Amino acid sequence: MSAEREVTPPPHVLQLLDPDEELRHQAPAKDLVLVLTDRRLVVADDDRVTLDIPYPRLRRVQLDVERSRPATLVLVPESPEDEPQVLAIPHADLERAASAVAMIGRRLDDG
């Protein structure tokens, strides 16, 4: 497996965070980045945020891995006003994505 690439959230994502909010994890996708904090998850590209919700507003997370294709990470919010996100995860970044899913799962289990 190739080495993980360094991921830095776009500046507009960092500006969203409260001063006491802790950045916990980042997972790169093809054109997006998934950012997890102690309070919420954010999906963004280089120009805009496509999803910014606290964990309790997330209904479903699904990670599908296929041979010879990027993995697919699906994030489905509870509210129809928040658009579901489908992230293409290169196999080189699969461990980061799987770790993100585990972190989200623990947050969902906490209520």
C-alpha positions as CSV (number, residue, x, y, z in Angstrom):
1,M,0.0,0.0,0.0
2,S,1.4,3.5,-0.8
3,A,2.1,6.0,1.9
4,E,-0.7,8.3,3.0
5,R,-0.6,11.8,1.6
6,E,-0.7,14.8,3.9
7,V,-4.1,16.4,4.1
8,T,-4.7,20.0,5.1
9,P,-8.3,21.3,5.3
10,P,-8.9,24.2,3.0
11,P,-8.7,27.6,4.8
12,H,-12.4,28.2,4.5
13,V,-13.0,25.0,6.5
14,L,-10.6,26.0,9.3
15,Q,-12.4,29.4,9.5
16,L,-15.7,27.6,10.3
17,L,-14.3,26.0,13.4
18,D,-14.9,27.5,16.9
19,P,-11.8,28.6,18.8
20,D,-12.2,25.7,21.2
21,E,-13.2,23.1,18.6
22,E,-10.7,20.3,18.1
23,L,-9.8,19.0,14.6
24,R,-9.8,15.2,15.1
25,H,-9.3,13.6,11.6
26,Q,-9.1,14.3,7.9
27,A,-9.7,11.9,5.0
28,P,-9.0,12.9,1.5
29,A,-11.4,12.0,-1.4
30,K,-10.8,12.5,-5.1
31,D,-11.9,16.2,-5.2
32,L,-13.1,16.7,-1.6
33,V,-11.9,16.3,2.0
34,L,-13.8,15.0,4.9
35,V,-12.9,16.8,8.1
36,L,-14.0,15.5,11.5
37,T,-13.9,17.6,14.7
38,D,-15.0,16.9,18.2
39,R,-18.4,18.4,17.3
40,R,-19.2,17.9,13.6
41,L,-18.2,16.6,10.2
42,V,-17.5,18.9,7.3
43,V,-17.1,17.9,3.6
44,A,-15.5,20.5,1.4
45,D,-13.7,21.1,-1.9
46,D,-11.1,23.8,-2.6
47,D,-13.8,26.5,-3.0
48,R,-16.8,25.6,-0.8
49,V,-18.3,23.5,1.9
50,T,-20.8,20.9,0.7
51,L,-21.8,19.6,4.1
52,D,-21.4,20.9,7.6
53,I,-23.4,19.1,10.3
54,P,-23.1,18.0,13.9
55,Y,-22.9,14.2,14.3
56,P,-26.5,13.8,15.6
57,R,-27.8,15.1,12.2
58,L,-26.1,12.3,10.3
59,R,-28.4,9.3,9.6
60,R,-26.2,6.9,7.7
61,V,-22.6,6.2,6.6
62,Q,-21.7,3.6,4.0
63,L,-18.3,2.6,2.8
64,D,-18.1,0.4,-0.3
65,V,-14.9,-1.0,-1.6
66,E,-14.6,-2.5,-5.0
67,R,-11.7,-4.0,-6.9
68,S,-10.2,-1.8,-9.6
69,R,-12.3,1.3,-8.7
70,P,-12.1,4.0,-6.0
71,A,-14.0,3.2,-2.9
72,T,-17.2,5.1,-2.3
73,L,-18.0,6.8,1.0
74,V,-21.7,7.9,1.3
75,L,-22.8,10.3,4.0
76,V,-26.6,10.7,4.4
77,P,-27.9,13.4,6.7
78,E,-31.1,13.1,8.6
79,S,-32.7,16.2,7.0
80,P,-33.5,16.4,3.3
81,E,-32.3,20.0,3.5
82,D,-28.7,18.7,3.9
83,E,-27.6,17.1,0.7
84,P,-26.1,13.6,0.8
85,Q,-22.5,13.3,-0.1
86,V,-20.8,10.7,-2.2
87,L,-17.0,10.8,-2.0
88,A,-14.7,8.8,-4.3
89,I,-11.8,7.4,-2.1
90,P,-8.7,6.3,-3.9
91,H,-7.4,3.0,-2.6
92,A,-4.2,4.8,-1.3
93,D,-6.4,6.8,1.1
94,L,-8.7,3.9,2.1
95,E,-7.2,3.5,5.6
96,R,-7.9,7.2,6.4
97,A,-11.5,6.8,5.2
98,A,-12.0,3.6,7.2
99,S,-10.6,5.4,10.3
100,A,-13.0,8.3,9.6
101,V,-16.0,5.8,9.4
102,A,-15.0,4.2,12.7
103,M,-14.8,7.7,14.4
104,I,-18.2,8.7,13.0
105,G,-19.6,5.3,14.1
106,R,-18.4,5.9,17.7
107,R,-19.9,9.4,17.6
108,L,-23.3,8.0,16.4
109,D,-23.2,5.3,19.0
110,D,-22.7,8.0,21.7
111,G,-26.0,9.6,20.6
